[in-house]
Amino acid sequence: MSYAIIKTGGKQFAVESGQTLRVPTLEKNEGDTIEIATLMSGEGADLKVGGGTLNATVIGHGRGDKIIVFKKKRRKQYKRKQGHRQNYTEIRID
């Protein structure tokens, strides 16, 4: 089973063929095919570092679960509550 390490949106992902994953938002439409450079690919003795590419299909876009950011300073009557939802793009490795 061969795998690859890719970098997109400032994050690195270990992927295999046919896998679906959520990456930081890409400015592509659903159904578009994108080409992503690999940092490393292969397995065992066939390991190649850099120089390769792989294709992925954009499945859709969405927003992650809400997280709560809460700040407080004790005895100072200071409290701040803020919510955040991260945007993502779901892709399938071809």
N, C-alpha and C positions, 0 to 999 in steps of 0.2 A: 504494500500500500504506500504510494508516493504522496508526499505532502510538500507544501511550499510556505515560505514566510513572506508576507506582503506588508507594505506600509501605505496607509491611506488615512488622511485626516489627522496626521501626527501620532497615530497609534499603529502598533504592529499586531498582525494576526497570523496564526498558524491555520492553514486551510487545506482541504482535500477536495478532490473533484466531486461535484454534486452537492456540496455543503452549502447551506444558506446561513448568512450571518448579517448582523446589523452593524453598519459602519457609520461614522459621522456623515452628516448630510452632503450629498453630491448633487451638483446642478445638472441632473440628467432626468429624462422623462421615463415613465414606466415602459418596459420592453426594450429600451436601448441597450446595446452591447457596449461595454467599456473594456479598455485594455489597461491592466495594472502591472507595473514592473515588480519583479520578485527580487527579494534580497537574498534568498536561498531556496533551492528546490532540489528534489530527488530524495534518495534514501540510501543509507549505508555507503558503499563504495562509489555509488553514482551521484554523490552529493555535489551540487554546483553552487557556487557562491556568486550572486549578482548576475546581471546581464540578460536574464530571461524575462518573459512576459506571460501573462495568462489572461484569458477572457472571462468576463462575468456579465450576467444579465441583471438589470435593475428590475426587481419585483415590485417595489412600492416604497412609499415614504410614510413616515409616521412620527409620533412623539412618544417618548418613554413615560414611565410611571412618574408621578409627582413625588419629589423629595422636599422635605421641609428644612429650611435653613433658619435656625433659631439662635439668637445672640442674647446674652444676658450678663449684666454686671451686678453682682450682689450688693445690696444695701445702697444702691444708687438710683433706684427706680428707672433703670434702663433695660428695656426689652424690645427686640425687633424680631418679627416673624416674616419670613419670605418663602414663597414656594418657587419651584423650578421644575421644568419639564424639558429634557434634552431632545432635540430633533435628530432623526436618524434616517438612513436609507437602507433598505433591505436588499441584498444582492444574492445571487446564486452563482457559484463557481462552475464554469463549463468545462 
